[in-house]
Amino acid sequence: MLLLAACGGVDDSSPTTAAAAVTTAAPATTDAPATTDAPGTTDAPGTSSTTAGVALEDALLTVDDVGEGFVATPGDPGDPDDLTPCGTPGVQQVVPPVDEASVDLTNDDANLFLSHQVFAYDESGAALEAMAAGREGLACGSGSSTEADGSTTEFELTEVDPPEGLAEEVFAYTGTVTTGGQTVDATFVALRQGSAISTMTFISGSDSTGPPIEPILGIAADKLAAVG
């Protein structure tokens, strides 16, 4: 579970390159109307494996779920040794999942990016522990990190109340991430259903308007229920 993994420089024209700076979040534009009409939509599969005969890839969001103009590419689950933004051990370090799948959904024309990851654990207790580690990794609210290339990533996050009834356990943070001199809006949401976890990071430019987030969260929750 990547939590605001730091990246290098950010291109001034798109928050896509800040994607590595935030991977796993949610409600930044809950009430915004969908304005993603860019052509060239493709629906590439994410990385995946299976658990209990269910392909985790089937629990990932698709282009059809998020709107026109997005392109799907396999996601990067990240380095398990990475620390969280608050300097605590990464979730995959604390509780390694037994399976995982990920996809990145990008709309360059609208300056929008969504990273979606699904993790399966051997039992619900391990998933509970992973959720606790994830929340702890963001609970400090603000901070900065220096990467191997010398770049600095700063973040300001606030825990928010997610929509009710999505899953057995849910938490969400929203705020900003600044890297390479550019600040982007970021929201992270984690859902747990049984022994499976779904995490989403939404990133957008400060002047970008994306599709409503709550319907996307609902779709992700329904897909997660088939796994958990």
Residue frames as qw, qx, qy, qz and C-alpha x, y, z in Angstrom:
[[0.000, 0.890, 0.457, 0.000, 0.00, 0.00, 0.00],
 [0.443, 0.251, 0.000, 0.861, 1.77, 3.08, -1.22],
 [0.206, -0.867, -0.411, 0.194, 1.10, 6.11, 0.94],
 [0.094, 0.988, -0.096, -0.075, 2.37, 9.30, -0.61],
 [0.828, -0.111, 0.240, 0.495, 5.51, 7.68, -1.91],
 [0.067, -0.807, 0.139, 0.570, 7.85, 10.47, -2.89],
 [0.750, 0.514, 0.295, 0.293, 8.81, 11.26, -6.45],
 [0.497, -0.102, 0.136, 0.851, 11.27, 13.47, -8.20],
 [0.049, 0.202, -0.086, -0.974, 10.44, 16.62, -10.16],
 [0.377, 0.571, 0.694, -0.224, 6.94, 17.45, -11.34],
 [0.248, 0.294, 0.498, 0.777, 6.08, 18.73, -14.76],
 [0.107, 0.206, 0.271, -0.934, 4.31, 22.08, -14.44],
 [0.443, 0.046, -0.400, -0.801, 1.62, 21.13, -16.94],
 [0.768, -0.161, -0.510, -0.352, 0.34, 17.93, -15.38],
 [0.546, -0.555, 0.491, -0.391, -0.08, 16.38, -11.93],
 [0.969, 0.130, -0.187, -0.099, 0.48, 12.98, -13.53],
 [0.601, 0.426, -0.518, 0.435, 4.16, 13.18, -12.76],
 [0.257, -0.460, 0.529, -0.665, 3.25, 13.84, -9.14],
 [0.864, -0.153, -0.301, -0.373, 1.45, 10.51, -9.15],
 [0.726, 0.062, -0.587, 0.353, 4.38, 8.78, -7.55],
 [0.057, 0.304, -0.447, 0.839, 4.23, 11.42, -4.86],
 [0.544, -0.056, 0.447, -0.709, 0.82, 10.21, -3.79],
 [0.468, 0.074, -0.780, -0.410, -0.38, 6.70, -4.41],
 [0.324, -0.350, -0.873, 0.101, -3.50, 5.73, -2.50],
 [0.016, 0.195, 0.360, -0.912, -6.21, 8.48, -1.64],
 [0.101, 0.531, 0.815, 0.207, -9.86, 9.83, -2.25],
 [0.098, 0.826, 0.554, 0.008, -12.63, 12.59, -2.00],
 [0.326, -0.233, 0.047, 0.915, -10.89, 15.73, -3.34],
 [0.228, 0.055, -0.289, -0.928, -13.69, 16.79, -5.67],
 [0.215, 0.247, 0.911, -0.250, -16.71, 15.01, -4.25],
 [0.366, 0.672, 0.490, -0.419, -19.26, 17.39, -5.76],
 [0.035, 0.525, -0.442, -0.726, -17.49, 18.25, -8.99],
 [0.805, 0.448, 0.171, -0.349, -19.26, 17.44, -12.25],
 [0.758, -0.026, 0.517, 0.398, -17.65, 15.17, -14.78],
 [0.352, 0.876, -0.104, -0.314, -15.83, 17.12, -17.46],
 [0.403, -0.442, 0.726, 0.339, -13.49, 14.48, -18.88],
 [0.747, 0.555, 0.217, -0.295, -14.37, 14.38, -22.56],
 [0.016, 0.681, -0.633, -0.368, -10.90, 13.79, -23.96],
 [0.890, 0.304, -0.208, -0.269, -10.69, 11.20, -26.76],
 [0.468, 0.518, -0.699, 0.154, -8.36, 8.26, -27.01],
 [0.675, -0.443, 0.416, -0.419, -9.69, 6.23, -24.09],
 [0.612, 0.244, -0.751, -0.036, -8.04, 2.86, -23.55],
 [0.774, -0.482, 0.152, -0.381, -8.60, 0.24, -20.91],
 [0.509, 0.430, -0.724, 0.181, -5.35, -1.51, -20.06],
 [0.815, -0.440, -0.376, -0.026, -5.34, -4.16, -17.33],
 [0.265, -0.826, 0.421, -0.263, -3.52, -3.57, -14.09],
 [0.282, 0.344, -0.876, 0.186, -1.03, -5.89, -12.48],
 [0.760, -0.294, 0.088, -0.573, -2.80, -8.71, -10.67],
 [0.151, 0.169, -0.970, 0.090, -2.80, -12.14, -9.07],
 [0.623, -0.344, -0.489, -0.505, -5.56, -14.30, -7.67],
 [0.120, -0.201, 0.775, -0.587, -6.88, -15.26, -4.27],
 [0.460, 0.213, 0.748, -0.429, -9.46, -17.94, -3.48],
 [0.422, 0.371, 0.760, 0.326, -10.04, -18.31, -7.21],
 [0.177, 0.923, 0.325, -0.101, -11.01, -14.64, -7.62],
 [0.589, 0.341, 0.074, 0.729, -8.79, -12.48, -9.83],
 [0.264, -0.618, -0.278, 0.686, -7.89, -9.33, -7.91],
 [0.145, -0.016, 0.417, 0.897, -7.70, -7.60, -11.27],
 [0.150, -0.550, -0.718, -0.400, -11.49, -7.90, -11.42],
 [0.342, -0.749, -0.460, 0.332, -11.70, -5.66, -8.34],
 [0.343, -0.246, 0.116, 0.899, -9.81, -2.81, -10.01],
 [0.321, 0.739, 0.225, -0.547, -11.49, 0.27, -11.41],
 [0.566, 0.267, 0.569, 0.534, -11.64, 0.57, -15.19],
 [0.075, 0.017, 0.250, 0.965, -11.92, 3.44, -17.65],
 [0.306, -0.483, -0.644, -0.507, -15.66, 2.75, -17.87],
 [0.482, -0.594, -0.573, 0.293, -15.92, 3.30, -14.11],
 [0.360, -0.511, -0.148, 0.767, -14.24, 6.72, -14.04],
 [0.317, 0.834, 0.190, -0.410, -15.25, 8.41, -17.29],
 [0.733, 0.612, 0.135, 0.265, -14.12, 9.28, -20.79],
 [0.194, 0.911, -0.273, 0.240, -10.66, 10.65, -21.40],
 [0.566, -0.631, 0.526, -0.072, -8.85, 8.35, -18.99],
 [0.688, 0.434, -0.580, -0.040, -6.17, 5.87, -20.02],
 [0.841, -0.478, 0.211, -0.137, -5.44, 2.80, -17.89],
 [0.523, 0.563, -0.618, 0.167, -1.94, 1.42, -17.40],
 [0.797, -0.254, -0.509, 0.204, -0.56, -1.19, -15.00],
 [0.338, -0.898, 0.113, -0.257, 0.11, 0.32, -11.59],
 [0.476, 0.417, -0.633, 0.446, 3.21, 0.12, -9.45],
 [0.703, -0.579, -0.411, -0.033, 2.66, -1.44, -6.00],
 [0.124, -0.897, 0.292, -0.308, 5.78, 0.34, -4.76],
 [0.462, 0.355, -0.719, 0.379, 8.74, -0.67, -2.64],
 [0.693, -0.549, -0.463, -0.060, 7.69, -2.45, 0.59],
 [0.623, -0.212, -0.314, 0.684, 10.67, -0.85, 2.31],
 [0.062, 0.514, 0.107, 0.849, 9.40, 2.70, 1.71],
 [0.108, -0.282, -0.639, 0.708, 8.38, 4.62, 4.81],
 [0.056, 0.785, 0.610, 0.088, 5.02, 6.38, 5.09],
 [0.153, 0.771, 0.057, 0.616, 4.76, 10.19, 4.97],
 [0.513, -0.801, 0.105, -0.289, 4.83, 10.27, 8.77],
 [0.125, 0.660, -0.716, 0.191, 8.03, 8.20, 8.86],
 [0.734, -0.213, 0.566, -0.309, 6.46, 4.97, 10.09],
 [0.299, -0.151, 0.885, 0.324, 7.13, 1.60, 8.42],
 [0.426, 0.126, -0.465, -0.766, 5.20, 1.10, 5.20],
 [0.801, -0.055, 0.231, -0.549, 2.05, -0.99, 5.32],
 [0.889, 0.297, -0.332, -0.105, 3.50, -3.74, 3.13],
 [0.314, 0.462, -0.703, 0.440, 6.41, -3.90, 5.54],
 [0.408, -0.259, 0.570, -0.665, 4.19, -4.23, 8.59],
 [0.697, 0.170, 0.629, -0.299, 1.69, -6.68, 7.09],
 [0.026, 0.282, -0.728, -0.625, 2.72, -8.16, 3.73],
 [0.754, 0.234, 0.106, -0.604, -0.34, -9.02, 1.61],
 [0.665, -0.038, 0.734, 0.133, -0.67, -12.46, 0.06],
 [0.455, 0.458, 0.588, 0.488, -1.85, -10.95, -3.25],
 [0.004, -0.656, -0.115, 0.746, -2.12, -7.50, -4.81],
 [0.453, 0.519, 0.551, 0.471, -3.27, -5.79, -7.99],
 [0.119, -0.655, -0.113, 0.738, -2.95, -2.20, -9.16],
 [0.437, 0.583, 0.489, 0.479, -3.89, 0.14, -12.00],
 [0.153, -0.412, -0.053, 0.897, -3.21, 3.80, -12.82],
 [0.305, 0.718, 0.597, 0.188, -5.90, 5.84, -14.56],
 [0.302, -0.380, 0.072, 0.871, -4.69, 9.07, -16.15],
 [0.349, 0.819, 0.433, 0.143, -6.40, 11.93, -17.95],
 [0.516, -0.124, 0.063, 0.845, -3.61, 14.24, -19.10],
 [0.063, 0.523, 0.382, 0.760, -5.95, 16.68, -20.86],
 [0.459, -0.761, -0.269, -0.373, -7.87, 17.32, -17.63],
 [0.131, 0.554, -0.604, 0.558, -4.81, 17.04, -15.33],
 [0.785, -0.357, 0.200, -0.464, -6.30, 14.12, -13.39],
 [0.415, 0.340, -0.840, 0.080, -4.73, 10.96, -12.01],
 [0.797, -0.363, 0.184, -0.445, -6.11, 8.02, -10.03],
 [0.281, 0.356, -0.886, 0.097, -4.11, 5.15, -8.59],
 [0.827, -0.255, 0.048, -0.498, -6.12, 2.14, -7.45],
 [0.251, 0.360, -0.886, 0.150, -4.71, -0.80, -5.54],
 [0.854, -0.299, -0.087, -0.417, -6.31, -3.93, -4.10],
 [0.108, 0.464, -0.832, 0.284, -4.63, -6.10, -1.47],
 [0.856, -0.254, -0.334, -0.302, -5.66, -9.54, -0.21],
 [0.154, -0.544, 0.716, -0.410, -4.63, -10.87, 3.19],
 [0.335, 0.016, -0.942, -0.027, -4.82, -14.38, 4.58],
 [0.280, -0.569, -0.758, 0.152, -7.38, -13.36, 7.21],
 [0.062, -0.877, -0.295, -0.375, -9.33, -10.31, 8.35],
 [0.599, -0.735, -0.053, 0.313, -7.10, -9.71, 11.37],
 [0.592, -0.102, 0.287, 0.746, -4.14, -9.04, 9.08],
 [0.174, 0.612, 0.424, 0.644, -6.25, -6.64, 7.00],
 [0.383, -0.885, -0.262, -0.041, -7.30, -4.81, 10.19],
 [0.640, -0.525, 0.108, 0.551, -3.65, -4.44, 11.15],
 [0.465, 0.225, 0.395, 0.760, -2.82, -3.11, 7.68],
 [0.044, -0.817, -0.387, -0.426, -5.57, -0.49, 7.91],
 [0.521, -0.821, -0.108, 0.205, -4.26, 0.65, 11.29],
 [0.624, -0.262, 0.259, 0.689, -0.73, 0.96, 9.89],
 [0.310, 0.499, 0.449, 0.674, -2.03, 2.93, 6.92],
 [0.224, -0.902, -0.302, -0.213, -3.92, 5.38, 9.09],
 [0.620, -0.664, 0.034, 0.416, -0.89, 5.83, 11.36],
 [0.605, 0.042, 0.340, 0.718, 1.22, 6.63, 8.31],
 [0.121, 0.583, 0.353, 0.722, -0.92, 9.70, 7.56],
 [0.420, -0.754, -0.498, 0.086, -2.04, 10.74, 11.05],
 [0.464, -0.349, -0.104, 0.807, 0.74, 13.30, 11.58],
 [0.236, 0.854, 0.394, -0.243, -1.06, 15.52, 9.04],
 [0.361, 0.919, -0.157, 0.009, 1.93, 17.35, 7.61],
 [0.692, -0.493, 0.403, 0.338, 5.60, 16.89, 6.89],
 [0.483, 0.768, -0.352, -0.229, 8.24, 16.53, 4.22],
 [0.892, -0.165, 0.364, 0.212, 10.63, 13.96, 2.86],
 [0.125, 0.772, -0.498, -0.376, 13.87, 14.17, 0.92],
 [0.957, 0.260, 0.091, -0.092, 14.38, 11.67, -1.86],
 [0.822, -0.175, 0.292, 0.456, 17.50, 9.96, -3.09],
 [0.514, 0.519, 0.272, 0.627, 17.83, 12.51, -5.90],
 [0.271, -0.085, -0.242, 0.928, 17.72, 15.39, -3.41],
 [0.259, -0.422, -0.378, -0.782, 14.18, 16.50, -4.25],
 [0.083, 0.070, 0.696, -0.710, 11.76, 17.36, -1.45],
 [0.326, -0.438, -0.682, -0.487, 8.08, 16.44, -1.18],
 [0.110, -0.027, 0.529, -0.841, 5.87, 18.31, 1.29],
 [0.306, -0.408, -0.777, -0.368, 2.35, 17.34, 2.28],
 [0.268, -0.061, 0.424, -0.863, -0.57, 18.77, 4.24],
 [0.400, -0.212, -0.819, -0.353, -3.39, 16.30, 4.90],
 [0.413, -0.168, 0.431, -0.785, -6.56, 16.28, 6.98],
 [0.053, 0.177, 0.983, -0.004, -8.64, 13.25, 7.87],
 [0.438, 0.004, -0.131, -0.889, -12.19, 13.57, 6.55],
 [0.604, 0.111, 0.677, -0.406, -15.41, 11.62, 7.05],
 [0.039, 0.083, -0.818, -0.568, -15.94, 9.26, 4.11],
 [0.630, -0.118, -0.301, -0.706, -19.39, 8.37, 2.78],
 [0.551, -0.240, 0.679, -0.422, -21.17, 5.90, 5.06],
 [0.858, 0.182, 0.376, -0.301, -21.86, 2.28, 4.20],
 [0.489, 0.665, -0.512, -0.240, -19.04, 1.73, 1.71],
 [0.682, 0.203, -0.690, 0.134, -17.36, -1.16, 3.54],
 [0.730, -0.495, -0.437, 0.176, -16.72, -2.64, 6.97],
 [0.489, -0.644, -0.031, 0.587, -13.96, -0.10, 7.60],
 [0.472, 0.711, 0.219, 0.473, -13.10, 3.13, 5.76],
 [0.341, -0.735, -0.080, 0.581, -10.80, 6.09, 6.32],
 [0.517, 0.693, 0.269, 0.425, -9.94, 9.06, 4.12],
 [0.382, -0.588, -0.001, 0.713, -7.50, 11.97, 4.01],
 [0.470, 0.757, 0.310, 0.332, -7.49, 14.98, 1.73],
 [0.346, -0.805, 0.076, 0.476, -5.07, 17.86, 1.25],
 [0.483, 0.845, -0.217, -0.071, -2.15, 18.98, -0.90],
 [0.848, -0.204, 0.245, 0.423, 1.21, 17.65, -1.98],
 [0.233, 0.940, -0.202, -0.147, 4.01, 19.90, -3.19],
 [0.767, -0.233, 0.436, 0.409, 6.99, 18.61, -5.13],
 [0.515, 0.218, 0.442, 0.701, 9.20, 20.11, -7.79],
 [0.018, -0.132, -0.002, 0.991, 7.68, 23.52, -7.10],
 [0.428, -0.212, -0.502, -0.721, 4.14, 22.40, -7.99],
 [0.313, -0.003, 0.723, -0.616, 1.25, 21.85, -5.60],
 [0.423, -0.135, -0.717, -0.538, -1.51, 19.40, -6.43],
 [0.663, -0.273, 0.259, -0.647, -4.68, 18.37, -4.64],
 [0.380, 0.166, -0.910, -0.020, -4.66, 14.82, -3.31],
 [0.710, -0.288, 0.241, -0.596, -7.18, 12.60, -1.59],
 [0.246, 0.238, -0.939, 0.038, -6.62, 9.11, -0.22],
 [0.766, -0.206, 0.131, -0.594, -9.31, 6.58, 0.67],
 [0.142, 0.236, -0.960, 0.053, -8.85, 3.08, 2.08],
 [0.788, -0.142, -0.058, -0.596, -11.68, 0.53, 2.22],
 [0.018, -0.261, 0.957, -0.123, -11.58, -2.81, 4.02],
 [0.824, -0.045, -0.091, -0.557, -14.05, -5.63, 3.44],
 [0.990, -0.137, 0.002, 0.010, -13.18, -8.81, 5.32],
 [0.741, -0.381, 0.298, 0.466, -9.61, -9.75, 4.45],
 [0.541, 0.423, 0.361, 0.630, -9.29, -7.45, 1.41],
 [0.161, -0.713, -0.134, 0.669, -8.35, -3.77, 1.16],
 [0.476, 0.643, 0.381, 0.463, -8.91, -1.29, -1.66],
 [0.305, -0.639, -0.076, 0.702, -6.99, 2.00, -1.71],
 [0.446, 0.716, 0.376, 0.383, -7.44, 4.94, -4.06],
 [0.330, -0.494, -0.007, 0.805, -5.38, 8.07, -4.53],
 [0.371, 0.811, 0.407, 0.197, -6.94, 10.90, -6.52],
 [0.403, -0.406, 0.093, 0.815, -4.60, 13.68, -7.74],
 [0.355, 0.784, 0.440, 0.256, -5.64, 16.80, -9.62],
 [0.345, 0.260, -0.017, 0.902, -4.21, 20.15, -10.59],
 [0.030, -0.336, -0.490, 0.804, -5.46, 23.11, -8.56],
 [0.381, 0.335, -0.080, -0.858, -7.62, 24.29, -11.48],
 [0.242, 0.035, -0.895, -0.374, -8.83, 20.84, -12.56],
 [0.664, -0.030, 0.287, -0.690, -12.37, 19.49, -12.33],
 [0.100, 0.167, -0.967, -0.165, -12.89, 15.76, -12.33],
 [0.547, -0.317, -0.645, -0.429, -15.80, 13.32, -12.18],
 [0.616, -0.587, 0.164, -0.498, -17.72, 12.96, -8.89],
 [0.149, 0.432, -0.861, 0.223, -15.75, 10.77, -6.51],
 [0.569, -0.124, 0.606, -0.543, -18.55, 9.20, -4.44],
 [0.893, 0.289, -0.007, -0.344, -19.91, 7.09, -7.34],
 [0.561, 0.536, -0.623, 0.101, -16.38, 5.87, -8.07],
 [0.164, -0.372, 0.780, -0.475, -15.94, 4.88, -4.42],
 [0.771, 0.047, 0.354, -0.527, -19.24, 3.01, -4.57],
 [0.837, 0.424, -0.302, -0.168, -18.11, 1.04, -7.62],
 [0.315, 0.518, -0.736, 0.301, -14.79, 0.21, -5.96],
 [0.436, -0.256, 0.657, -0.559, -16.58, -0.92, -2.81],
 [0.884, 0.184, 0.111, -0.416, -18.89, -3.22, -4.78],
 [0.724, 0.487, -0.488, 0.029, -15.91, -4.78, -6.57],
 [0.030, 0.488, -0.750, 0.446, -14.04, -5.21, -3.28],
 [0.709, -0.169, 0.408, -0.551, -16.98, -7.07, -1.73],
 [0.921, 0.275, -0.194, -0.194, -16.50, -9.85, -4.29],
 [0.551, 0.464, -0.605, 0.339, -12.93, -10.34, -3.06],
 [0.110, -0.417, 0.619, -0.656, -13.25, -9.77, 0.70]]
